[in-house]
Amino acid sequence: MNPASRPFASPAFTRALASAVLTVGVIGAFAGVTYAVNGATQARGQVVVAAEARPGARFAVAGPAVGTATPGEVTVDPEDNVIRLNAPGKDQASWLEISAGNVQLRAADSTVAEQVLARGGFAVLGLCLGAGAVLLRRLLVSIADGDPFERRNAGRIALVAGLVAVAAVASELLPILATDLVVNRIGWSGLVHSQLDLPLAPLAAVPILLVLAQAFRRGTELAADTEGLV
């Protein structure tokens, strides 16, 4: 066989990879949905959501401050958005800084909506992973069969791109909705807030996948034209 015509992966390996992809997808879908459903059973208990402290917000230390007999207080610096910790009895020219962003807010007496939304991103991510695994398996099987430009492959890749976009947005948006519900319920809107921070890496993969889908569509057209000449 001409070395240039050798496949990068054997049909047997490609089929094994297709099976592995499907297995991971099924497990991911089941785990994500189960995690979200389990959250619904935790209603009235404690809910944990992501939040950011507002600049200038003041918080009491849970218990006596270090080296004192009375509870202390910390403030979020309005300029640097950090929490400054000074050591009691030490020169305050040195201090510790804790980022006020990406903190966890814990609140008791949660609702079903709060729990489901807090974990909803995992459910959507799992379902998208499962659906994407099915599409990728069919794509890999067609490649193993020696028919990479099977007419449905371009559409499958485009659907995978859509699933990546949905998973990326939902995994960030649903927890934010949960945070807003919790913050409004406990009356902490003046102290903490949520912020949408979309993951750039998955979203950057979407246009690449769409370009790949178009390339496969063009390959399908060329393959059909070649067959017509034979």
Buried (B, 14 or more C-beta within 10 A) or exposed (E): EEEEEEEEEEEEEBBBBBEEBBEBBBBBBEBBBBBBEEBEEBBEEEBBBBBBBBBEBEBEBEEEBEEEEEEBEBBBBEEEBBBBBBEEEEEEEEEEEEEBBEBEBEBEEBBEBBBBBBBBBBBBBBBBBBBBBBBBBBBBBBBBEEEBBBBBBBEBBBBBBBBBBBBBBBBBBBBBBBBBBBBEBBEBEEBBBBEEEEEEEBEEBBEEBBEBBEEBBEBBEEBEEEEEEE
